[in-house]
Amino acid sequence: MAITITPIRADDPAAIDEAYRIAVAAVAADIPDFPPLCPKRFTGNIRHPLPARVPIWALARLDGVPAGYLALDLYLIDNTDGSGLDLMVHPAYRRRGVGRALHEYAVRLLRERGRKWSLSSVVSTLPGGAPRPEAGTAFATAMGAVAALPEVRRRLDVTRLDQGALDAALAEARDRATGYRVVHWQQHTPPEYLADIAYLDGRLLMDAPLGDLVLEPQVVDAERIRGTERALDARGRRRYHHGALHVDSGRVVAWTTLDLGVSPSWHAFQQITIVDPEHRGRRLGLLVKVENLRYTLAHEPGLRAVDTFNAAANEYMIAVNERLGFRPVDAWADWQQTI
């Protein structure tokens, strides 16, 4: 039984497709309710990387058959001693050393590039939730990683929205948000809001619960926002945004985003929701999320489900999401490993 590992180049569609098929099989086996992987988004991870990141991919073959892949994301501006790490093994070829071989390959590459840690995400079963395989947790533990930040995925069933409850939440938020007005846009941030959005985006790793993760805040400026937008455009992502604008200062001080792909059209991810610390306590997070959900549904009539991930300790955002109708599905954890 021979395991070979070769790099995947961005100009090698056949190798990228082999990795994609491995990912599709793994997700279908491990998280069957998860939306099917969008091929354009998957391919975009290597062909259209986010700014300040360099992707390094590799494909593992077991006796010549594609069996697993590795995707590293080297950070270039902040957290430059670390890397994202995604490792998948086809369900038919597990427990044959493929995952361990890919991990050893990853560690060698990261050490060669002076990296000191990697960051991965692993799913597991939530008490009372749908069963999930525990192999990912066991593998991460065996490789020496530490579960640094527990998270929970929640799903909103859009077909069962309680419009009366949303009306009540919106009325409460508007009553508390005196001195603010909502603004909205699709895809690219309007130039007049760009500096504010860069500031809010850069606050995320300062304000969100990080558990035991060791991470630096991100350095975000207008060009980094534009670079992210270009990468998401190339991946076929459709984005819907709402912000809360503080009338006296003219600044956008709260922001939320919903994100859909080319396929499947029935699913969206709730992405960032953040409020400037100076403007908290006024229900601005609730305000922009309800407004943005309805705004998105007005443009995406086929939308049926929205997934969001929250740190288990993020009590405020969890309360907001559950008020909208999000319900727990499964547990996740960010695993950090010292290289």
C-alpha positions as CSV (number, residue, x, y, z in Angstrom):
1,M,0.0,0.0,0.0
2,A,1.8,3.2,-1.3
3,I,0.9,6.7,-0.4
4,T,2.2,9.5,-2.6
5,I,1.6,13.2,-2.1
6,T,2.0,15.8,-4.9
7,P,1.4,19.5,-5.0
8,I,-1.8,20.8,-6.5
9,R,-1.2,23.8,-8.8
10,A,-3.8,26.5,-9.4
11,D,-3.5,25.8,-13.2
12,D,-4.2,22.0,-12.8
13,P,-8.0,21.7,-13.0
14,A,-7.9,17.9,-12.9
15,A,-6.1,17.8,-9.6
16,I,-8.4,20.5,-8.1
17,D,-11.4,18.5,-9.3
18,E,-10.0,15.3,-7.6
19,A,-9.7,17.3,-4.3
20,Y,-13.2,18.6,-4.8
21,R,-14.6,15.2,-5.2
22,I,-12.9,14.0,-2.0
23,A,-14.4,17.0,-0.1
24,V,-17.9,16.3,-1.5
25,A,-17.7,12.7,-0.4
26,A,-16.3,13.6,3.1
27,V,-18.9,16.2,3.8
28,A,-21.8,14.0,2.6
29,A,-20.6,11.2,4.9
30,D,-19.8,13.4,8.0
31,I,-22.3,16.3,7.8
32,P,-25.1,15.1,5.6
33,D,-27.3,18.1,6.3
34,F,-24.5,20.6,5.3
35,P,-25.1,22.3,1.9
36,P,-23.4,20.7,-1.1
37,L,-20.0,22.2,-1.7
38,C,-20.1,24.9,-4.3
39,P,-17.4,24.0,-6.9
40,K,-16.8,27.6,-7.8
41,R,-16.2,28.5,-4.2
42,F,-14.0,25.5,-3.7
43,T,-11.8,26.1,-6.7
44,G,-11.6,29.8,-5.8
45,N,-9.9,28.9,-2.6
46,I,-6.7,28.2,-4.6
47,R,-7.3,30.3,-7.7
48,H,-8.6,33.4,-6.0
49,P,-7.2,33.5,-2.5
50,L,-8.2,36.2,0.0
51,P,-5.7,39.1,0.2
52,A,-2.6,38.6,2.4
53,R,-2.8,34.8,2.1
54,V,-0.9,32.2,0.1
55,P,-2.6,28.9,-0.6
56,I,-0.6,25.7,-0.7
57,W,-2.5,22.5,-1.7
58,A,-1.5,18.9,-2.1
59,L,-3.2,15.7,-3.2
60,A,-2.6,12.3,-1.6
61,R,-3.0,9.1,-3.6
62,L,-3.3,5.6,-2.2
63,D,-2.0,3.1,-4.7
64,G,-2.6,5.7,-7.4
65,V,-6.2,6.5,-6.3
66,P,-7.0,10.1,-5.1
67,A,-7.6,9.6,-1.4
68,G,-7.1,12.8,0.5
69,Y,-6.0,16.4,0.1
70,L,-4.4,19.2,2.1
71,A,-5.0,22.9,1.9
72,L,-2.7,25.4,3.8
73,D,-3.4,29.1,4.0
74,L,-0.2,31.0,4.8
75,Y,-0.9,34.4,6.5
76,L,1.2,37.2,5.2
77,I,0.2,40.5,7.0
78,D,-0.9,39.5,10.5
79,N,-0.4,36.2,12.3
80,T,2.5,35.6,10.0
81,D,3.9,32.8,12.1
82,G,0.7,30.7,11.5
83,S,-1.4,29.0,8.8
84,G,-4.8,27.7,8.3
85,L,-4.9,24.0,7.7
86,D,-7.7,21.9,6.0
87,L,-7.2,18.2,5.7
88,M,-9.7,15.8,4.2
89,V,-9.6,12.0,3.6
90,H,-12.2,10.3,1.4
91,P,-14.4,8.1,3.6
92,A,-13.5,5.0,1.5
93,Y,-9.8,5.4,2.3
94,R,-9.7,6.3,6.0
95,R,-7.7,4.5,8.6
96,R,-5.0,3.6,6.1
97,G,-2.5,6.3,7.1
98,V,-3.5,8.9,4.5
99,G,-4.4,11.6,7.0
100,R,-1.2,11.1,9.0
101,A,0.9,11.2,5.8
102,L,-0.8,14.5,4.8
103,H,-0.3,15.9,8.3
104,E,3.4,15.1,8.3
105,Y,3.7,16.7,4.9
106,A,2.0,19.8,6.2
107,V,4.2,20.1,9.3
108,R,7.3,19.8,7.1
109,L,6.1,22.5,4.7
110,L,5.2,24.8,7.6
111,R,8.5,24.4,9.3
112,E,10.3,25.1,6.1
113,R,8.5,28.4,5.9
114,G,9.1,29.3,9.5
115,R,5.5,28.8,10.7
116,K,5.0,28.0,14.3
117,W,1.3,27.0,14.5
118,S,-1.7,25.8,12.4
119,L,-5.4,26.4,12.8
120,S,-8.1,23.8,11.8
121,S,-11.8,23.4,12.3
122,V,-13.4,20.1,13.4
123,V,-17.0,19.0,13.7
124,S,-18.4,16.8,16.5
125,T,-21.7,15.8,18.0
126,L,-23.6,18.4,20.0
127,P,-25.5,16.9,23.0
128,G,-29.0,16.2,21.7
129,G,-28.0,17.0,18.2
130,A,-27.5,14.9,15.0
131,P,-24.7,12.4,15.4
132,R,-21.3,13.4,13.9
133,P,-18.2,11.2,13.6
134,E,-15.7,11.8,16.3
135,A,-12.8,10.7,14.2
136,G,-11.8,14.3,13.4
137,T,-11.5,15.1,17.1
138,A,-9.5,11.9,17.8
139,F,-7.2,12.7,14.8
140,A,-6.5,16.3,15.9
141,T,-5.8,15.1,19.4
142,A,-3.4,12.4,18.2
143,M,-1.6,14.9,16.0
144,G,-1.0,17.1,19.1
145,A,-3.5,19.9,18.4
146,V,-5.5,21.6,21.2
147,A,-9.2,22.4,21.0
148,A,-8.8,26.1,21.7
149,L,-12.3,27.6,20.8
150,P,-15.6,25.6,21.1
151,E,-18.3,26.8,18.6
152,V,-21.8,25.8,17.7
153,R,-23.4,25.8,14.2
154,R,-27.0,27.0,14.2
155,R,-29.4,26.9,11.4
156,L,-32.4,29.1,10.5
157,D,-35.2,27.3,8.7
158,V,-36.4,30.2,6.5
159,T,-39.6,28.3,5.6
160,R,-40.7,28.5,9.2
161,L,-39.9,32.1,10.0
162,D,-42.1,33.7,12.7
163,Q,-42.8,37.0,11.1
164,G,-44.6,38.3,14.1
165,A,-41.6,37.6,16.3
166,L,-39.3,39.4,13.7
167,D,-41.7,42.4,13.7
168,A,-41.5,42.6,17.5
169,A,-37.7,42.3,17.5
170,L,-37.4,45.0,14.9
171,A,-39.8,47.3,16.7
172,E,-37.8,46.9,19.9
173,A,-34.5,47.5,18.1
174,R,-35.8,50.6,16.3
175,D,-37.0,52.0,19.6
176,R,-33.6,51.6,21.2
177,A,-31.7,52.8,18.1
178,T,-32.6,56.5,18.3
179,G,-30.0,58.5,16.4
180,Y,-29.2,55.8,14.0
181,R,-30.4,54.8,10.5
182,V,-30.0,51.7,8.5
183,V,-28.1,51.5,5.2
184,H,-27.8,48.6,2.9
185,W,-25.9,47.5,-0.2
186,Q,-25.1,44.4,-2.2
187,Q,-21.6,43.1,-3.2
188,H,-19.1,46.0,-2.9
189,T,-19.0,48.4,-0.1
190,P,-19.9,52.0,-1.1
191,P,-16.9,54.2,-1.1
192,E,-18.4,56.5,1.7
193,Y,-18.6,53.5,4.1
194,L,-15.3,51.8,3.2
195,A,-13.1,53.2,6.0
196,D,-15.8,52.3,8.6
197,I,-16.2,48.8,7.3
198,A,-12.4,48.3,7.3
199,Y,-12.4,49.5,11.0
200,L,-15.2,47.1,12.0
201,D,-13.7,44.2,10.2
202,G,-10.4,44.7,11.9
203,R,-12.1,44.7,15.3
204,L,-13.4,41.2,14.9
205,L,-10.5,39.3,16.4
206,M,-10.3,42.0,19.1
207,D,-13.9,41.8,20.2
208,A,-15.1,38.2,19.5
209,P,-14.5,35.5,22.1
210,L,-11.3,33.6,21.2
211,G,-11.1,31.1,24.0
212,D,-7.5,29.8,24.2
213,L,-6.7,30.7,20.6
214,V,-3.5,32.7,20.2
215,L,-4.2,35.2,17.5
216,E,-3.2,38.8,16.6
217,P,-5.9,41.2,15.5
218,Q,-6.1,41.6,11.7
219,V,-4.7,44.6,10.0
220,V,-7.6,45.7,7.7
221,D,-7.6,48.7,5.5
222,A,-9.7,49.8,2.4
223,E,-7.5,47.9,0.0
224,R,-7.8,44.7,2.0
225,I,-11.6,45.0,1.9
226,R,-11.5,45.6,-1.9
227,G,-9.2,42.6,-2.3
228,T,-11.6,40.4,-0.3
229,E,-14.5,41.6,-2.5
230,R,-12.6,40.8,-5.7
231,A,-11.8,37.3,-4.4
232,L,-15.5,36.7,-3.4
233,D,-16.7,38.0,-6.8
234,A,-14.4,35.5,-8.5
235,R,-15.8,32.7,-6.3
236,G,-19.4,33.6,-7.3
237,R,-20.5,34.8,-3.9
238,R,-23.5,37.0,-3.6
239,R,-23.4,39.3,-0.5
240,Y,-26.1,41.3,1.2
241,H,-25.2,43.9,3.8
242,H,-26.8,46.1,6.3
243,G,-25.2,48.7,8.5
244,A,-26.3,51.1,11.2
245,L,-25.2,54.6,10.5
246,H,-24.7,57.0,13.5
247,V,-26.4,60.1,12.3
248,D,-24.4,62.6,14.3
249,S,-21.0,61.3,13.2
250,G,-22.0,60.0,9.8
251,R,-20.1,56.7,10.6
252,V,-21.3,53.1,10.0
253,V,-21.0,51.6,13.5
254,A,-22.7,48.2,13.1
255,W,-22.5,45.8,10.1
256,T,-23.8,42.4,9.1
257,T,-23.5,40.2,6.0
258,L,-25.3,37.3,4.5
259,D,-23.5,35.3,1.8
260,L,-24.8,32.9,-0.9
261,G,-23.0,31.1,-3.7
262,V,-23.6,29.9,-7.2
263,S,-24.9,26.6,-5.8
264,P,-26.9,25.7,-3.9
265,S,-29.3,28.6,-4.2
266,W,-31.3,27.5,-1.2
267,H,-28.6,28.1,1.3
268,A,-26.8,31.1,2.8
269,F,-24.1,31.7,5.5
270,Q,-24.6,34.4,8.1
271,Q,-21.2,36.0,8.1
272,I,-19.9,38.8,10.3
273,T,-22.1,40.8,12.6
274,I,-20.2,43.4,14.7
275,V,-21.0,46.6,16.6
276,D,-18.5,49.3,17.5
277,P,-18.0,49.0,21.3
278,E,-18.9,52.7,21.7
279,H,-22.3,52.0,20.3
280,R,-23.3,48.8,22.0
281,G,-26.4,48.4,24.2
282,R,-28.8,49.9,21.6
283,R,-29.9,46.7,19.9
284,L,-27.9,47.6,16.7
285,G,-26.9,44.0,16.1
286,L,-30.5,42.9,16.3
287,L,-31.6,45.8,14.1
288,V,-29.2,45.1,11.2
289,K,-29.6,41.3,11.3
290,V,-33.4,41.4,11.0
291,E,-33.3,44.1,8.4
292,N,-30.6,42.2,6.4
293,L,-32.5,38.9,6.6
294,R,-35.6,40.5,5.1
295,Y,-33.5,42.4,2.5
296,T,-31.8,39.2,1.4
297,L,-35.1,37.2,1.2
298,A,-36.6,39.9,-1.0
299,H,-33.8,39.3,-3.5
300,E,-33.4,35.5,-2.9
301,P,-36.9,33.9,-3.0
302,G,-35.4,30.4,-3.1
303,L,-33.5,30.8,0.1
304,R,-34.6,28.1,2.6
305,A,-31.8,27.8,5.2
306,V,-29.1,30.0,6.8
307,D,-26.2,28.6,8.8
308,T,-24.2,30.6,11.3
309,F,-21.3,29.7,13.6
310,N,-20.8,31.3,17.1
311,A,-18.3,30.8,19.8
312,A,-20.0,28.9,22.6
313,A,-19.2,31.8,24.9
314,N,-20.7,34.5,22.7
315,E,-23.9,34.7,24.7
316,Y,-25.0,38.0,23.2
317,M,-24.9,37.0,19.6
318,I,-26.3,33.5,20.4
319,A,-29.3,35.2,22.1
320,V,-29.8,37.4,19.0
321,N,-29.6,34.5,16.6
322,E,-31.9,32.3,18.6
323,R,-34.4,35.2,18.8
324,L,-34.4,35.2,15.0
325,G,-35.1,31.4,15.0
326,F,-31.6,29.9,14.7
327,R,-31.4,26.5,16.4
328,P,-28.3,24.4,17.3
329,V,-27.2,21.7,14.9
330,D,-23.7,20.5,15.7
331,A,-20.6,21.3,17.7
332,W,-17.4,22.6,16.1
333,A,-14.0,23.6,17.5
334,D,-11.0,25.5,16.3
335,W,-7.9,23.5,16.9
336,Q,-4.6,25.1,17.2
337,Q,-1.4,23.2,16.9
338,T,2.2,24.2,17.8
339,I,4.5,23.2,14.9
